[in-house]
Amino acid sequence: MSPFRVFCPLVVLLIFLTGCATPVQPGSSAGRVARFFLESGDGEGEPAVLPSSGVALRLNPKPVITESDITGVDVAEVDLGRCVLFQLAPAAARDLYRLSVVHQGRRLVLQVDGVFLGARRIDGPLADGRVFTFIEIPDESLPRLVEGIKISSAAARKKEFK
């Protein structure tokens, strides 16, 4: 067997293996991408089902709040129990205010990493850029979820400003 026949496949294999060793951004594997979608007003749109309650919704396909709009996330204790508080950037807060005035009665639906986890009815204008949302996961899992969303949102904002 010629040395070329042995050497060439080894070089090709080495190139493929080094291509697969692309470095991962620090914290990217721990991040959780959070987006809010608006419930469709005409019953059309993308279907979504919440995991615990089984509530079926139809959503507009484009998110109204994305991970780069979120400036803060915390677990909050309210009268009805533990929920997640999202704080929005000023521009996103203005957009949410306008949207909440026009679309009262509809729901904002939270999607995290492609899974719909909670919904919040728009019961009035949301003027302060804060969105309280009950999440359909166990309360003890909320802090880990919140930390992951913080990581992804910070990375998205950092990437947006580069």
Secondary structure, 3 states (H helix, E strand, C coil): CCHHHHHHHHHHHHHHHHHCCCCCCCCCCCCCCEEEEEECCCCCCEEEECCCCCCEEEECCCCCECHHHEEEEEEEEECCEEEEEEEECHHHHHHHHHHHHHCCCCEEEEEECCEEEEEEECCCCCCCCEEEECECCCHHHHHHHHHHHHHHHHHHHHHHCC
